[in-house]
Amino acid sequence: MKCAYCGQAEVDGVDRCPVCGKSKNSLHGRLVNWITKKYLEAQEARSPKAAPMSQPTRLELPPTAQEPAPEKTPAKKPEYNSSARDGFRMTVAQVHKLPGLGVGATGMVEGAEVFMGMEITVSTAYGQPFPLEVANVLKDGELQEIAVPGEEATILFKNTPQELHPGDLLNAPPL
């Protein structure tokens, strides 16, 4: 280690600096040497030369078998609101015949949620109301379990509706 006072001579193993003559054993000299030593150790730890190049930092390590990748948390699905005062309502805006999925009705969900397995009634201007069971709910072209009020959704039915037309009212009483 270099002298804490002049910084010119090595003072390891000697009592006094050969250049400036200051004692490294004096209380002040020991304190200055200790602070200098800690400062130099901290500088070495921060320098890029301190870490070997063959060993990447922790952030660069890919997940291994011993260290599993962090699991993605699934998006929280909305829960059915059983305390809804209004029943589910939806005015059919479009009717679709979707290959492999059956008949679907698109419209704005109102009142309460619509969900898979729900029993609904179709009120139509062309005949008597008839019951249907919801098979699936589509939002933005993706299958969902539930659609909440204020969202546009497509409802797919388990049983094929007799006749379904734009303007028909899909509804279910409040629970």
N, C-alpha and C positions, 0 to 999 in steps of 0.2 A: 504494500500500500504506500502511496506517495504521502509526503508530509502535508498535513492539513493546513499549515501556515503558508509555506512557499510553493508547494506542489511540484518541486523540482527533484527531490531525492527520495529514494525508497527508504522507509523507516521501519520495515519489518525486521525484527531481531535486534534493533538498536534502541538505546534510551533517548538519544538526541538526534535531531536532524543534522547531518554533516554539512549542509549548506547554510541554514539559518541559525542553527544552534538551539532551537526551541526543544523543550522536553516533551516527549509524547506521554510521559507518565504523570504530568501535572493534571489536576482535575479538569482544567479548561482544555488541555490538549487531548485528554481521553474523550471528553464530550464531543469535541470537534471531530476526532477520528471516528467515533461511533456514528455520529450523524452522517459523516461523509460515506462511511461504509454502507449504511442503510440506503442512502441516496443512490449509490452506485449499484447496489443489488436491485433496487427498484427499476433503475434504468435498464439494466440487463434483462430483467424479466419482461419489460415492455418492448424491448427491441425485437425485430423479426428474426434476428439471428438466434435468439434464445430457444425458439421452438425448432426441433429438427424438421427438415422439409419432408421426410418420409412419413411423418405423422400428421395427417390433416386435423384441423380443429374439429371440435365436437359438432359444430353446425354442418360440416361438410360430410359427415359420415352417413352413408345410406343405411336404412334399416336392415338388420341381419336377423337370422333365425333366433338368436338369443335375445335380441332387442326388437320386439314386434313394433310394427308401424302404429302410430296413434290411430285409433278407430274414429271414423267420422260419425258424429252424432246424427241420427236421422232427423229430418225436419219434423217438428212437432205438428201432429195432425190436429185439426180443430175437433173438439169434443161436442157431442150432440147436446144441445141445450134443452133438457127435458122440462124446464120451467117456462117454455115459450107460451105466451098468452094467446098468440095467434097461431093458427094452423099453417101448414105449408101451402103456398099458392105459387103457381107459375102459369102465365099465359103463353101458349105455344106460339113461337115466332116462326119456326121452321120445323119441318118433319124430314127426317133422313132415313134412308134405308142403307145401313152400313153393312157391307159384306162381312159375314162371319160374326157380327155382333148383334144383328137384328135391327129393329126399328128404334129410332131415337127422336126425342123431341127437344128442341133448343129454346131457351127463354131465360128471363131474369128471375132468379130465386127471390121470393118474398115471404115475409112472415117468420117462418122457422126453417131450419136446415132440412135438406133432403139427403137421404143416406141409403146405402145398399140394404135391401131387404124390407124397405118401407112399403106399406100398403097405401096406395093412393087411388083416388077416384078421378075419372076423366068426365068432365061435363062438356057435352058437345051440343052445338046447335042442330046437328044432323040426326040426333036420336037420343035414346035413354043413356044416363050416366052408367059407366061400367068400371069395375075395379081392375087395377093393375098392380103388379109388384115390381119395385125398382131392382134391376139386376146390377147396374153399374152407373156411375156418374162420371162424365167426362168434363174436364175443364182444360181449356187451351189444347185440346186434342190428346190429353193424357188421362188415363184411368185414375180416378180418385175414389175414396170411400164416402166422401161427404162434400156437399156444397152449401155454403152459408148464404144468408140473405144479402142481397146486393151484388152477388156474383152471377155472371151469365154461365150457364151450364147446359150440357146435353144429358138427358136422362135416357138410359137404355132399359128396356123392359124385359122381364123374364118370359111373360106370355105375350104373344103378338096381339097388339090392339086391333079391335074390330075395324074401326076407321079412326084415323087421327088426322086433324086438319089444323093449319095455322089459325089461331084465334080461339082454339079450345082451351078450357081451363083445367089444369091439373091441380088437385087439392087434396089435403089430408086434414082431418080435424085436429085441434090442439090436444096434446097429451095431458 
